[in-house]
Amino acid sequence: MSASTAKDFRVAIVGGGMCGLACAVGLAHRGIRADVFEATVHLPTSSPKFDQVGAGVDLGPNALRALKGLGVLDAVLARSDEAQQTARRMLYMSGTGAHEQVYDYETSSVFTAADNGIGIYRQSFGPVFLAAVLPLLPDSSATHFNKRCTSISTTASGSHCIHFADGTTHEADLVIGADGIKSISRNALVDPAKRPLQFTNTVAYRGLLSTDTLRQESVTSAVDTRLCCFIGIDKHIIAFPIKSGKIVNIVAFVTDNSVSVGSGEVTGPWVKAVPQQELLDSFDGWGHDVQAMLKHMKSPSKWCIHALTPLDTFVRGKIALVGDAAHAMAPHLGSGVGQGFEDVFVLCELLGHSSTNLSNLEARKNEAILRGQAVLKAYDAIRQPRANMVLKESFRAGMIYENFGKAGYATGADIEGHLAGIWEPIWHHNLDEDVAAAIASLQEQGSFPAVTTGF
């Protein structure tokens, strides 16, 4: 963790989700005060609170390392419903017939305990994460509720002014946009009229089942012990254990490939409850284990999966995006949350460096901004290529799953050929080396003092 001195810049974080709170804690550990602005409504029947929605969250080893670097991993694991970190390698099976094994990722590569991850029920992970990280925030890190950002402007002095729906404003030197897939902060970088956020033509039906129920239905697939993927043409199902193996999280994906991605928009809510029959009809003809699981998803929720087209930059002026605000991606590699935590770790390390100050957050236009001397540009140079790589690979993974049975994807050898090595660049990445490279670049360009050695 980088050493830090008192900073001469004010930081505001838009969004109090997982990335926003992790960022606030990471900055606090580096001696930097941050104001967090969360849009959650103060309900009359409860105190103000952060709100987390979703189903299962899969945290790979890279995500856990980032959380450790931010100083929150131990606190999160201590409150988690997972007894221990486990192997999260995918077992692929045919969705139809007897669910014959297609490809076992675990046996195809060399893994160690350092490659383990965890799967957590997101609706428990949200409160767990909140309960774990809020005590880590010092009193100086303020959290503000009922603050829905509507826009961000730039003042004459070069600072940024955040405008909220309640008519109030807040001025900061640095704004970190952690406001998720429907980010307003992103509008400061990309014209929303260009529709960077697109419907992927994929919907996901989500549900939870007890492992006891699956045993009673004679389900023999290893969904209670392994991360399993049932694959087939234009659809696939992910199932994996959470809550220490007591519950299986199920996500059933269906894609309409008759239209191009981005050609249409979803009207109405992106998430809604649907009749079970819609789900059953979508997987009519699939095998016994799939049918047994789906018939017990009595009230499935249907999610319209959206993703960003890769952004050219995550930074503009002194506004930096993290998490889904920067690179909302399809969930097919289970790596979206982890990439957000990586963003936060790298950004906190650079901001906390002893040489970082207001003058070098953003180089002046008449100086060396094009040579990448600004600290925020150094963050962008590290994170934009990597996160966008994972975004693209996530989309490709979904395509591979849902091409099984077509020419070039018809056998286990075909699938292995397409998928082999897809996770290693995500899981085995060294964030400390990223930070060191960014610092070296800043030193070489003169934004940070050069390191001198004596004899």
VOPAGU-2260 file (C-alpha; in pm, 1 decimal, decimal comma):
REM VOPAGU-2260
SITE   aa  ch    i         X         Y         Z
SITE  MET   A    0       0,0       0,0       0,0
SITE  SER   A    1     141,6     335,2    -100,7
SITE  ALA   A    2     247,5     589,6     156,9
SITE  SER   A    3      41,2     906,7     157,5
SITE  THR   A    4      66,7    1262,2     281,7
SITE  ALA   A    5    -214,5    1507,2     349,6
SITE  LYS   A    6    -385,9    1589,0      22,0
SITE  ASP   A    7    -478,4    1928,2    -115,3
SITE  PHE   A    8    -775,5    1805,8    -320,1
SITE  ARG   A    9   -1137,0    1728,9    -230,0
SITE  VAL   A   10   -1285,5    1394,5    -335,1
SITE  ALA   A   11   -1650,2    1310,0    -396,8
SITE  ILE   A   12   -1775,9     961,5    -481,0
SITE  VAL   A   13   -2105,6     939,3    -668,3
SITE  GLY   A   14   -2267,2     608,5    -575,9
SITE  GLY   A   15   -2270,0     413,4    -251,3
SITE  GLY   A   16   -2271,5      61,3    -391,9
SITE  MET   A   17   -1996,2    -192,6    -350,7
SITE  CYS   A   18   -1738,3      -3,8    -556,5
SITE  GLY   A   19   -1825,2     332,8    -406,3
SITE  LEU   A   20   -1794,7     213,1     -48,5
SITE  ALA   A   21   -1481,3      11,0    -120,8
SITE  CYS   A   22   -1329,5     323,4    -274,0
SITE  ALA   A   23   -1417,7     534,8      29,0
SITE  VAL   A   24   -1253,4     282,8     261,5
SITE  GLY   A   25    -950,1     243,0      37,6
SITE  LEU   A   26    -898,7     618,2      26,1
SITE  ALA   A   27    -951,0     651,0     400,7
SITE  HIS   A   28    -679,2     391,1     461,5
SITE  ARG   A   29    -451,5     614,2     257,0
SITE  GLY   A   30    -540,0     926,4     453,3
SITE  ILE   A   31    -778,7    1076,3     198,8
SITE  ARG   A   32   -1119,5    1209,4     294,3
SITE  ALA   A   33   -1407,8    1133,8      58,6
SITE  ASP   A   34   -1773,0    1233,1      57,6
SITE  VAL   A   35   -2000,9     953,9     -66,6
SITE  PHE   A   36   -2332,7    1044,3    -227,7
SITE  GLU   A   37   -2590,7     765,3    -248,1
SITE  ALA   A   38   -2923,8     793,5    -427,5
SITE  THR   A   39   -3117,3     556,6    -200,9
SITE  VAL   A   40   -3444,9     702,5     -76,8
SITE  HIS   A   41   -3496,7     746,3     296,2
SITE  LEU   A   42   -3797,8     523,4     354,2
SITE  PRO   A   43   -4035,1     642,4     630,6
SITE  THR   A   44   -4035,4     300,1     794,8
SITE  SER   A   45   -3659,0     261,8     815,3
SITE  SER   A   46   -3340,2     454,5     855,1
SITE  PRO   A   47   -3147,0     565,5     546,6
SITE  LYS   A   48   -2970,2     269,9     393,6
SITE  PHE   A   49   -2774,7     155,6      92,4
SITE  ASP   A   50   -2970,5     -82,2    -127,6
SITE  GLN   A   51   -2831,6    -386,5    -305,1
SITE  VAL   A   52   -3031,3    -594,5    -550,5
SITE  GLY   A   53   -2939,6    -899,6    -749,6
SITE  ALA   A   54   -2881,6   -1270,7    -719,3
SITE  GLY   A   55   -2549,7   -1449,1    -682,0
SITE  VAL   A   56   -2215,4   -1272,1    -688,8
SITE  ASP   A   57   -1909,8   -1469,5    -793,9
SITE  LEU   A   58   -1585,1   -1319,5    -666,3
SITE  GLY   A   59   -1277,3   -1457,9    -838,7
SITE  PRO   A   60    -928,3   -1459,4    -688,4
SITE  ASN   A   61    -840,8   -1129,8    -856,6
SITE  ALA   A   62   -1140,3    -964,2    -688,0
SITE  LEU   A   63   -1038,0   -1101,8    -349,8
SITE  ARG   A   64    -682,9    -972,2    -393,4
SITE  ALA   A   65    -816,0    -627,2    -478,7
SITE  LEU   A   66   -1037,6    -628,3    -169,1
SITE  LYS   A   67    -740,0    -732,9      40,1
SITE  GLY   A   68    -537,0    -444,7     -99,5
SITE  LEU   A   69    -819,9    -208,0     -11,8
SITE  GLY   A   70    -817,7    -335,5     345,6
SITE  VAL   A   71   -1170,8    -477,4     348,9
SITE  LEU   A   72   -1137,8    -847,7     261,3
SITE  ASP   A   73   -1103,1    -987,5     612,8
SITE  ALA   A   74   -1399,3    -786,3     738,7
SITE  VAL   A   75   -1615,6    -898,5     444,9
SITE  LEU   A   76   -1523,5   -1266,6     475,5
SITE  ALA   A   77   -1582,6   -1257,8     850,2
SITE  ARG   A   78   -1945,2   -1160,4     787,7
SITE  SER   A   79   -1995,0   -1367,6     473,3
SITE  ASP   A   80   -2217,7   -1675,1     450,1
SITE  GLU   A   81   -1931,4   -1864,7     286,1
SITE  ALA   A   82   -1730,1   -2084,6     518,7
SITE  GLN   A   83   -1419,0   -2077,2     300,9
SITE  GLN   A   84   -1281,0   -1982,7     -36,0
SITE  THR   A   85   -1331,7   -2259,7    -289,4
SITE  ALA   A   86   -1240,6   -2347,0    -646,2
SITE  ARG   A   87   -1473,4   -2169,2    -891,2
SITE  ARG   A   88   -1375,9   -2340,2   -1218,2
SITE  MET   A   89   -1660,0   -2412,0   -1456,8
SITE  LEU   A   90   -1792,9   -2756,7   -1544,7
SITE  TYR   A   91   -1968,5   -2749,3   -1882,7
SITE  MET   A   92   -2246,2   -2993,0   -1964,6
SITE  SER   A   93   -2494,2   -3036,1   -2245,6
SITE  GLY   A   94   -2827,7   -2878,1   -2163,6
SITE  THR   A   95   -3015,8   -3150,2   -2347,6
SITE  GLY   A   96   -3020,5   -3527,7   -2318,4
SITE  ALA   A   97   -2839,3   -3682,9   -2023,7
SITE  HIS   A   98   -2626,8   -3372,5   -1960,8
SITE  GLU   A   99   -2305,1   -3534,8   -2072,2
SITE  GLN   A  100   -1988,6   -3353,5   -1973,7
SITE  VAL   A  101   -1859,2   -3125,9   -2247,7
SITE  TYR   A  102   -1556,0   -2966,0   -2084,7
SITE  ASP   A  103   -1415,0   -2944,5   -1732,3
SITE  TYR   A  104   -1212,9   -2625,6   -1694,8
SITE  GLU   A  105   -1074,8   -2736,4   -1358,5
SITE  THR   A  106    -888,8   -3035,6   -1501,1
SITE  SER   A  107    -758,8   -2848,9   -1805,1
SITE  SER   A  108    -526,4   -2606,7   -1626,3
SITE  VAL   A  109    -297,0   -2591,3   -1326,9
SITE  PHE   A  110    -454,3   -2411,1   -1031,8
SITE  THR   A  111    -352,0   -2351,8    -671,3
SITE  ALA   A  112    -536,6   -2242,5    -359,1
SITE  ALA   A  113    -449,0   -1885,6    -455,7
SITE  ASP   A  114    -688,9   -1923,5    -748,9
SITE  ASN   A  115    -991,3   -1990,3    -528,7
SITE  GLY   A  116   -1287,0   -1755,4    -508,2
SITE  ILE   A  117   -1626,0   -1735,7    -340,0
SITE  GLY   A  118   -1987,8   -1726,8    -449,2
SITE  ILE   A  119   -2225,5   -1521,3    -236,9
SITE  TYR   A  120   -2597,5   -1450,1    -246,5
SITE  ARG   A  121   -2597,0   -1086,4    -351,9
SITE  GLN   A  122   -2901,0    -985,8    -148,8
SITE  SER   A  123   -2711,6   -1100,3     158,7
SITE  PHE   A  124   -2376,6    -981,3      24,6
SITE  GLY   A  125   -2501,9    -623,3      -2,6
SITE  PRO   A  126   -2588,1    -593,2     367,3
SITE  VAL   A  127   -2283,5    -803,8     455,7
SITE  PHE   A  128   -2055,9    -574,4     258,1
SITE  LEU   A  129   -2219,1    -266,0     405,5
SITE  ALA   A  130   -2195,4    -397,6     760,6
SITE  ALA   A  131   -1832,7    -489,9     704,0
SITE  VAL   A  132   -1705,9    -171,1     541,9
SITE  LEU   A  133   -1899,5     108,4     712,7
SITE  PRO   A  134   -1716,8      58,4    1045,0
SITE  LEU   A  135   -1392,8      95,2     849,9
SITE  LEU   A  136   -1483,7     448,3     742,2
SITE  PRO   A  137   -1343,0     718,5     970,7
SITE  ASP   A  138   -1571,0     997,8    1086,4
SITE  SER   A  139   -1414,3    1227,5     829,8
SITE  SER   A  140   -1554,8    1021,4     542,5
SITE  ALA   A  141   -1909,9    1147,3     513,9
SITE  THR   A  142   -2194,0     950,0     359,1
SITE  HIS   A  143   -2491,6    1141,7     224,2
SITE  PHE   A  144   -2823,0     971,1     141,7
SITE  ASN   A  145   -3110,8    1078,8     -82,4
SITE  LYS   A  146   -2855,8    1233,0    -318,2
SITE  ARG   A  147   -2941,2    1132,9    -673,8
SITE  CYS   A  148   -2691,5    1288,2    -914,0
SITE  THR   A  149   -2847,6    1455,9   -1216,8
SITE  SER   A  150   -2537,7    1610,8   -1376,0
SITE  ILE   A  151   -2178,1    1716,2   -1319,2
SITE  SER   A  152   -2047,4    2052,1   -1436,5
SITE  THR   A  153   -1707,6    2220,8   -1432,6
SITE  THR   A  154   -1653,3    2547,0   -1247,6
SITE  ALA   A  155   -1444,6    2841,4   -1363,1
SITE  SER   A  156   -1170,3    2736,5   -1121,6
SITE  GLY   A  157   -1151,8    2386,7   -1271,6
SITE  SER   A  158   -1325,5    2199,2    -991,9
SITE  HIS   A  159   -1642,9    1998,8   -1050,7
SITE  CYS   A  160   -1993,7    2068,7    -923,1
SITE  ILE   A  161   -2227,2    1773,4    -866,9
SITE  HIS   A  162   -2595,3    1856,9    -908,7
SITE  PHE   A  163   -2859,0    1653,5    -724,1
SITE  ALA   A  164   -3227,4    1591,1    -783,4
SITE  ASP   A  165   -3318,8    1770,3    -459,6
SITE  GLY   A  166   -3172,1    2094,6    -594,3
SITE  THR   A  167   -2854,6    2087,6    -387,4
SITE  THR   A  168   -2498,7    2083,1    -518,5
SITE  HIS   A  169   -2157,2    1974,4    -398,0
SITE  GLU   A  170   -1820,3    2096,2    -521,9
SITE  ALA   A  171   -1513,0    1874,3    -536,0
SITE  ASP   A  172   -1176,2    1874,1    -708,0
SITE  LEU   A  173   -1205,0    1506,3    -802,1
SITE  VAL   A  174   -1527,3    1316,5    -875,1
SITE  ILE   A  175   -1525,0     937,2    -880,5
SITE  GLY   A  176   -1825,1     799,8   -1066,5
SITE  ALA   A  177   -1931,1     473,6    -902,2
SITE  ASP   A  178   -2299,8     502,9    -985,1
SITE  GLY   A  179   -2345,9     178,7   -1170,7
SITE  ILE   A  180   -2477,1      64,7   -1504,9
SITE  LYS   A  181   -2720,5     356,7   -1543,9
SITE  SER   A  182   -2448,6     603,0   -1444,6
SITE  ILE   A  183   -2515,2     974,6   -1467,2
SITE  SER   A  184   -2146,5    1044,1   -1406,8
SITE  ARG   A  185   -2074,5     871,8   -1738,3
SITE  ASN   A  186   -2265,2    1145,7   -1919,9
SITE  ALA   A  187   -1976,2    1379,7   -1842,5
SITE  LEU   A  188   -1756,0    1158,4   -2062,3
SITE  VAL   A  189   -1992,8    1017,4   -2324,1
SITE  ASP   A  190   -2297,1    1172,8   -2486,6
SITE  PRO   A  191   -2588,3     947,0   -2381,1
SITE  ALA   A  192   -2746,4    1014,9   -2720,9
SITE  LYS   A  193   -2473,8     792,7   -2867,2
SITE  ARG   A  194   -2628,5     504,3   -2670,4
SITE  PRO   A  195   -2313,8     351,0   -2522,9
SITE  LEU   A  196   -2536,0     129,9   -2305,0
SITE  GLN   A  197   -2711,2    -133,9   -2513,4
SITE  PHE   A  198   -2950,0    -423,0   -2466,8
SITE  THR   A  199   -2758,0    -741,7   -2547,7
SITE  ASN   A  200   -3072,4    -924,1   -2666,5
SITE  THR   A  201   -3019,4   -1162,7   -2376,0
SITE  VAL   A  202   -3254,4   -1208,9   -2083,2
SITE  ALA   A  203   -3173,1   -1394,6   -1762,8
SITE  TYR   A  204   -3423,4   -1575,2   -1543,0
SITE  ARG   A  205   -3296,2   -1589,7   -1186,5
SITE  GLY   A  206   -3394,1   -1801,6    -891,2
SITE  LEU   A  207   -3271,0   -1985,1    -582,8
SITE  LEU   A  208   -3329,1   -2347,1    -484,0
SITE  SER   A  209   -3234,1   -2550,0    -179,0
SITE  THR   A  210   -2994,3   -2836,0    -238,5
SITE  ASP   A  211   -3235,0   -3062,7     -48,5
SITE  THR   A  212   -3500,9   -2994,9    -311,7
SITE  LEU   A  213   -3260,8   -3086,6    -589,9
SITE  ARG   A  214   -3165,7   -3410,6    -419,3
SITE  GLN   A  215   -3532,6   -3500,5    -383,7
SITE  GLU   A  216   -3568,0   -3449,3    -758,4
SITE  SER   A  217   -3274,0   -3686,0    -822,8
SITE  VAL   A  218   -3063,2   -3414,3    -980,7
SITE  THR   A  219   -2725,6   -3576,1   -1041,6
SITE  SER   A  220   -2538,5   -3280,8   -1192,2
SITE  ALA   A  221   -2284,4   -3135,5    -949,2
SITE  VAL   A  222   -2464,1   -2802,4    -906,3
SITE  ASP   A  223   -2444,7   -2832,7    -526,8
SITE  THR   A  224   -2064,8   -2853,3    -528,7
SITE  ARG   A  225   -1943,4   -2701,6    -856,6
SITE  LEU   A  226   -1988,9   -2398,2   -1074,6
SITE  CYS   A  227   -2185,6   -2562,3   -1357,2
SITE  CYS   A  228   -2287,9   -2441,0   -1700,6
SITE  PHE   A  229   -2549,0   -2619,2   -1913,5
SITE  ILE   A  230   -2498,0   -2509,8   -2273,8
SITE  GLY   A  231   -2703,5   -2520,6   -2592,0
SITE  ILE   A  232   -2812,3   -2322,1   -2894,6
SITE  ASP   A  233   -2917,7   -1965,3   -2806,6
SITE  LYS   A  234   -2943,9   -2040,2   -2433,7
SITE  HIS   A  235   -2747,5   -2160,7   -2134,8
SITE  ILE   A  236   -2786,6   -2202,6   -1758,6
SITE  ILE   A  237   -2538,7   -2120,0   -1482,6
SITE  ALA   A  238   -2583,9   -2290,9   -1145,3
SITE  PHE   A  239   -2356,5   -2275,9    -844,1
SITE  PRO   A  240   -2376,0   -2326,7    -466,2
SITE  ILE   A  241   -2396,1   -2038,4    -221,2
SITE  LYS   A  242   -2458,2   -2014,2     152,8
SITE  SER   A  243   -2199,8   -2287,1     218,0
SITE  GLY   A  244   -2370,1   -2526,3     -22,0
SITE  LYS   A  245   -2720,1   -2500,8     122,1
SITE  ILE   A  246   -2860,6   -2303,8    -170,5
SITE  VAL   A  247   -2803,7   -2323,5    -544,9
SITE  ASN   A  248   -2815,0   -2000,0    -741,6
SITE  ILE   A  249   -2961,0   -2051,0   -1089,4
SITE  VAL   A  250   -2943,6   -1811,2   -1382,8
SITE  ALA   A  251   -3105,3   -1921,6   -1709,8
SITE  PHE   A  252   -3004,1   -1715,5   -2014,6
SITE  VAL   A  253   -3196,2   -1688,7   -2341,6
SITE  THR   A  254   -3072,2   -1483,9   -2638,9
SITE  ASP   A  255   -3260,2   -1357,9   -2942,0
SITE  ASN   A  256   -3003,5   -1372,7   -3221,3
SITE  SER   A  257   -3252,2   -1274,2   -3490,2
SITE  VAL   A  258   -3170,8    -906,4   -3433,5
SITE  SER   A  259   -2840,5    -724,6   -3392,9
SITE  VAL   A  260   -2718,4    -603,6   -3055,0
SITE  GLY   A  261   -2816,7    -242,8   -2996,3
SITE  SER   A  262   -3090,0    -239,9   -3260,4
SITE  GLY   A  263   -3366,4    -213,8   -3002,8
SITE  GLU   A  264   -3435,9     -75,1   -2658,6
SITE  VAL   A  265   -3612,5    -223,2   -2358,9
SITE  THR   A  266   -3927,5     -34,6   -2270,9
SITE  GLY   A  267   -4038,3     -65,7   -1912,8
SITE  PRO   A  268   -3839,0    -206,3   -1622,0
SITE  TRP   A  269   -3523,6    -404,9   -1686,7
SITE  VAL   A  270   -3611,5    -646,3   -1406,4
SITE  LYS   A  271   -3955,9    -789,9   -1346,1
SITE  ALA   A  272   -4134,7   -1097,2   -1217,8
SITE  VAL   A  273   -4268,7   -1325,9   -1490,7
SITE  PRO   A  274   -4490,3   -1635,6   -1499,6
SITE  GLN   A  275   -4301,2   -1959,0   -1449,3
SITE  GLN   A  276   -4446,4   -2094,9   -1772,8
SITE  GLU   A  277   -4245,7   -1840,6   -1972,9
SITE  LEU   A  278   -3928,6   -1988,0   -1827,7
SITE  LEU   A  279   -4039,3   -2347,2   -1881,2
SITE  ASP   A  280   -4135,2   -2278,8   -2242,1
SITE  SER   A  281   -3794,2   -2126,5   -2308,6
SITE  PHE   A  282   -3619,5   -2450,4   -2210,5
SITE  ASP   A  283   -3869,8   -2698,9   -2344,7
SITE  GLY   A  284   -3688,7   -3012,5   -2457,8
SITE  TRP   A  285   -3387,9   -2972,2   -2231,1
SITE  GLY   A  286   -3275,6   -3255,7   -2003,5
SITE  HIS   A  287   -3401,9   -3392,0   -1671,9
SITE  ASP   A  288   -3181,5   -3194,4   -1434,4
SITE  VAL   A  289   -3264,5   -2866,2   -1604,6
SITE  GLN   A  290   -3636,3   -2939,5   -1597,1
SITE  ALA   A  291   -3615,6   -3042,2   -1230,7
SITE  MET   A  292   -3446,5   -2715,0   -1138,3
SITE  LEU   A  293   -3673,0   -2490,6   -1341,3
SITE  LYS   A  294   -3996,7   -2642,8   -1219,6
SITE  HIS   A  295   -3909,6   -2531,8    -866,6
SITE  MET   A  296   -3840,6   -2173,1    -973,1
SITE  LYS   A  297   -4200,2   -2076,6    -897,1
SITE  SER   A  298   -4157,8   -1699,3    -920,9
SITE  PRO   A  299   -3860,9   -1627,9   -1145,8
SITE  SER   A  300   -3736,7   -1276,4   -1205,6
SITE  LYS   A  301   -3647,7   -1178,7   -1561,6
SITE  TRP   A  302   -3349,8    -949,7   -1616,4
SITE  CYS   A  303   -3278,3    -771,4   -1944,1
SITE  ILE   A  304   -2899,8    -784,9   -1975,1
SITE  HIS   A  305   -2739,3    -459,8   -2082,6
SITE  ALA   A  306   -2373,8    -384,5   -2146,6
SITE  LEU   A  307   -2159,7     -92,3   -2251,1
SITE  THR   A  308   -1983,5     -67,1   -2580,8
SITE  PRO   A  309   -1616,5     -27,7   -2480,5
SITE  LEU   A  310   -1549,5     332,1   -2377,7
SITE  ASP   A  311   -1246,2     509,0   -2522,8
SITE  THR   A  312   -1160,9     648,1   -2181,6
SITE  PHE   A  313   -1269,2     621,5   -1818,6
SITE  VAL   A  314   -1147,5     974,2   -1740,3
SITE  ARG   A  315   -1232,8    1327,3   -1842,7
SITE  GLY   A  316   -1096,1    1626,8   -1660,8
SITE  LYS   A  317   -1092,6    1531,9   -1295,4
SITE  ILE   A  318   -1380,1    1282,8   -1327,8
SITE  ALA   A  319   -1288,9     913,7   -1315,1
SITE  LEU   A  320   -1528,4     622,1   -1361,2
SITE  VAL   A  321   -1507,2     289,2   -1179,5
SITE  GLY   A  322   -1709,0     -32,7   -1193,3
SITE  ASP   A  323   -2020,9     -64,4   -1405,3
SITE  ALA   A  324   -2018,0     308,7   -1471,0
SITE  ALA   A  325   -1701,6     246,8   -1674,4
SITE  HIS   A  326   -1743,1    -103,4   -1815,2
SITE  ALA   A  327   -2080,7    -264,8   -1746,7
SITE  MET   A  328   -2048,6    -606,9   -1903,4
SITE  ALA   A  329   -2239,1    -926,9   -1968,7
SITE  PRO   A  330   -2213,2   -1165,3   -1671,3
SITE  HIS   A  331   -2085,2   -1467,6   -1863,0
SITE  LEU   A  332   -1741,9   -1473,7   -1698,3
SITE  GLY   A  333   -1865,3   -1362,7   -1356,3
SITE  SER   A  334   -1602,3   -1089,3   -1356,4
SITE  GLY   A  335   -1787,5    -757,5   -1359,3
SITE  VAL   A  336   -1773,8    -695,6    -985,0
SITE  GLY   A  337   -1410,9    -802,5    -971,9
SITE  GLN   A  338   -1312,2    -556,7   -1242,7
SITE  GLY   A  339   -1477,6    -281,0   -1042,4
SITE  PHE   A  340   -1275,5    -371,4    -734,9
SITE  GLU   A  341    -960,7    -371,2    -948,4
SITE  ASP   A  342   -1046,1     -18,6   -1069,2
SITE  VAL   A  343   -1086,0      98,7    -713,2
SITE  PHE   A  344    -761,0     -57,2    -592,8
SITE  VAL   A  345    -550,5      97,0    -870,4
SITE  LEU   A  346    -716,4     437,6    -832,7
SITE  CYS   A  347    -673,0     439,7    -454,5
SITE  GLU   A  348    -307,4     341,2    -483,8
SITE  LEU   A  349    -233,9     620,9    -729,8
SITE  LEU   A  350    -430,8     884,3    -540,7
SITE  GLY   A  351    -266,9     778,6    -216,2
SITE  HIS   A  352      85,6     805,1    -353,5
SITE  SER   A  353     290,1    1065,5    -168,5
SITE  SER   A  354     360,0    1257,5    -491,8
SITE  THR   A  355      -4,0    1292,7    -596,5
SITE  ASN   A  356    -154,5    1637,5    -546,9
SITE  LEU   A  357    -407,6    1870,3    -705,3
SITE  SER   A  358    -157,9    2001,1    -958,8
SITE  ASN   A  359     -89,6    1662,6   -1116,4
SITE  LEU   A  360    -432,0    1500,2   -1100,7
SITE  GLU   A  361    -494,5    1645,7   -1444,6
SITE  ALA   A  362    -223,0    1803,2   -1657,7
SITE  ARG   A  363    -311,8    2141,8   -1804,3
SITE  LYS   A  364    -412,2    2145,9   -2168,5
SITE  ASN   A  365    -103,9    2347,5   -2258,3
SITE  GLU   A  366     121,3    2102,9   -2079,4
SITE  ALA   A  367     177,4    1731,2   -2129,1
SITE  ILE   A  368    -167,0    1581,5   -2094,7
SITE  LEU   A  369    -124,9    1404,0   -2430,2
SITE  ARG   A  370     188,4    1235,4   -2295,5
SITE  GLY   A  371      -5,8    1093,0   -2004,8
SITE  GLN   A  372     153,4    1285,3   -1718,1
SITE  ALA   A  373    -172,7    1325,6   -1526,7
SITE  VAL   A  374    -237,6    1080,0   -1242,8
SITE  LEU   A  375    -590,7    1015,3   -1365,3
SITE  LYS   A  376    -460,7     950,5   -1716,0
SITE  ALA   A  377    -218,6     698,4   -1568,7
SITE  TYR   A  378    -515,9     525,4   -1404,8
SITE  ASP   A  379    -696,2     527,1   -1738,1
SITE  ALA   A  380    -396,8     387,7   -1925,3
SITE  ILE   A  381    -389,3      89,0   -1689,6
SITE  ARG   A  382    -756,1      16,8   -1636,3
SITE  GLN   A  383    -930,0     100,1   -1964,7
SITE  PRO   A  384    -753,3    -164,6   -2177,9
SITE  ARG   A  385    -781,2    -439,7   -1917,3
SITE  ALA   A  386   -1143,1    -384,1   -1814,6
SITE  ASN   A  387   -1250,0    -354,9   -2177,3
SITE  MET   A  388   -1066,4    -679,7   -2254,5
SITE  VAL   A  389   -1270,1    -854,9   -1987,1
SITE  LEU   A  390   -1587,5    -689,0   -2118,9
SITE  LYS   A  391   -1521,5    -824,2   -2468,8
SITE  GLU   A  392   -1422,9   -1169,2   -2344,5
SITE  SER   A  393   -1740,5   -1188,4   -2135,2
SITE  PHE   A  394   -1949,6   -1128,4   -2445,1
SITE  ARG   A  395   -1745,7   -1386,2   -2638,2
SITE  ALA   A  396   -1789,9   -1644,4   -2362,5
SITE  GLY   A  397   -2167,3   -1611,7   -2381,7
SITE  MET   A  398   -2151,9   -1658,4   -2757,5
SITE  ILE   A  399   -1945,6   -1976,9   -2714,7
SITE  TYR   A  400   -2187,6   -2121,7   -2459,7
SITE  GLU   A  401   -2484,7   -2057,0   -2685,0
SITE  ASN   A  402   -2326,5   -2187,1   -3004,8
SITE  PHE   A  403   -2285,6   -2539,7   -2866,5
SITE  GLY   A  404   -2426,7   -2774,0   -3125,8
SITE  LYS   A  405   -2346,6   -2553,9   -3423,9
SITE  ALA   A  406   -2063,8   -2613,6   -3670,2
SITE  GLY   A  407   -1730,4   -2544,2   -3503,5
SITE  TYR   A  408   -1888,5   -2572,8   -3158,0
SITE  ALA   A  409   -2033,1   -2924,1   -3176,3
SITE  THR   A  410   -1790,4   -3122,6   -2961,3
SITE  GLY   A  411   -1613,5   -3097,2   -2630,0
SITE  ALA   A  412   -1288,0   -3045,9   -2815,9
SITE  ASP   A  413   -1443,1   -2754,1   -3002,8
SITE  ILE   A  414   -1563,1   -2590,1   -2681,4
SITE  GLU   A  415   -1229,0   -2648,5   -2510,7
SITE  GLY   A  416   -1052,0   -2491,5   -2805,5
SITE  HIS   A  417   -1262,8   -2177,9   -2774,3
SITE  LEU   A  418   -1256,7   -2151,3   -2393,8
SITE  ALA   A  419    -910,5   -2275,6   -2295,9
SITE  GLY   A  420    -721,3   -2000,0   -2117,7
SITE  ILE   A  421   -1010,2   -1755,2   -2104,5
SITE  TRP   A  422   -1000,6   -1713,3   -1723,9
SITE  GLU   A  423    -628,0   -1711,2   -1655,7
SITE  PRO   A  424    -565,7   -1353,0   -1777,0
SITE  ILE   A  425    -847,3   -1239,3   -1547,9
SITE  TRP   A  426    -759,6   -1438,8   -1238,5
SITE  HIS   A  427    -379,0   -1432,7   -1255,3
SITE  HIS   A  428    -334,0   -1060,8   -1314,6
SITE  ASN   A  429     -90,7    -873,7   -1088,8
SITE  LEU   A  430    -237,3    -540,3    -979,8
SITE  ASP   A  431      75,1    -441,8    -788,6
SITE  GLU   A  432     268,7    -457,9   -1115,2
SITE  ASP   A  433       3,2    -237,2   -1277,1
SITE  VAL   A  434      43,8      24,2   -1006,8
SITE  ALA   A  435     422,7       7,5   -1028,7
SITE  ALA   A  436     406,5      55,1   -1406,9
SITE  ALA   A  437     177,0     356,3   -1369,0
SITE  ILE   A  438     406,6     514,8   -1110,6
SITE  ALA   A  439     711,2     450,4   -1328,6
SITE  SER   A  440     535,3     619,1   -1620,5
SITE  LEU   A  441     451,1     921,1   -1406,7
SITE  GLN   A  442     813,3     941,7   -1293,5
SITE  GLU   A  443     948,2     910,1   -1646,5
SITE  GLN   A  444     719,2    1186,7   -1770,8
SITE  GLY   A  445     807,3    1416,7   -1482,4
SITE  SER   A  446     474,6    1423,8   -1301,4
SITE  PHE   A  447     628,5    1235,3   -1007,5
SITE  PRO   A  448     985,5    1294,4    -886,9
SITE  ALA   A  449    1229,9    1048,1   -1035,9
SITE  VAL   A  450    1370,2     784,3    -803,3
SITE  THR   A  451    1738,0     839,7    -736,1
SITE  THR   A  452    1982,0     581,1    -611,4
SITE  GLY   A  453    2302,6     642,8    -425,5
SITE  PHE   A  454    2632,5     458,1    -424,8
